[in-house]
Each structure stands twice: as C-alpha cells, then as structure tokens.
C-alpha cells in the first residue's frame, strides 16, 4: 500500500488489527453515534484505516456512517470520552467541512476512512437492524501506547 502525505500512515507493511468486529444498530435505536475520530480510540502510536462494510441493505433512515469531508487534514482534535459530547461542539472549526450524504448501501458496499476523519451516524429510525462489519488496519510496526 503506497503512503501519501494526506494519510500519514508511515511506510512499510500493513496488517489487520484485532479490532475487527460486527456492528449492529438495533431497529428503532434512537441513540446516535456522535461524531468522533477513531485515532483517539486506538491505543497505538500509529494511525488506522477503517473499512465499514454493509452486510445487509442499509437505507438512509437506518443511520449509515457519515463523514466530514477533508477533516483528516485538520489533524488530531482530541478525545471526547464515552458519554461525552459531539466533537463538532468542542471544535467549532470543524464547521468548515461538509458532511457527506446518508448513502443507501447494498450488501458488500464499503466505505474506508482514515483515523483522523471525523465521522458519526444518526439514529436507526426503521424496524430493521443495521448490520455492518468493521475492519481496522494499521502499520505492522505500530506499538501499543497504553492510550487513549
């Protein structure tokens, strides 16, 4: 995988991390996934790429993941802990980034985002669960930092 200045992933081989998981947003789940950066949630000294893969049809009403386009260029904003607020409330400069649309995804459709991209998801307003699979990748030489 070639490195690029915008991604700042380091160089060398990559490996899949152990945070591969299934993600189900139950039907009628009114809680939103507040906007955040993944980089603050991984206890590593390197950044990550996360693939978010639809396992079933996901409609806009099911709360698909949305991104603040270009927000990775702003760098690390900081961690908003569990139960904390939306990162957009803490960092008003994020208002300059446009939010992506709520995509209608088919099984196998995938989004990929860098750990610095601010993203979140709205509530699932349907009677169907939202099934997805997440796989996060990081450089093979990444070290455990003990953070976040």
Phi, psi and omega in degrees: 000124180284142178272157179216145183306322181294335183265329176047056182261359186085194181235170174099194184289154176240155178221160176279140181272179182267011177264025175290131184203157170274150182226118178241126173257106186303154178300141179070010181291113186273346180286141176263159170266102186301150181297138185201175171247136178293329185304330182279351183255358179253126181279058183233158178268008178230169180270174185230160166244135178240129173262126180248109190247126177288129177260348179215169174300133179236115181268163178304330179286351180268004177075053177294158180296141177233152186237150169270102187301123179087359185294340177297336181288344179279352180083195182279124181269329181126164184270133170253108188298171179305134181078359180282185182279182177281135182302333179293332177286328182278332184233085184299341179295345178291345179299339181288344181266134178284143177272138180290159178290164173278103184285147171269113187249145176258160178307129181096342175297147188218141167246151178229130180222150177284153181298344178266352179288125177285130183208164178190184181214145178274179183294154173273108185263012183253180176263013179241143175289156176257108183260130176215165179234131181244134175228124180250133183247143178215161181300145182299335181266012178297145179241148175293129183255347183082352179272165029271000000 
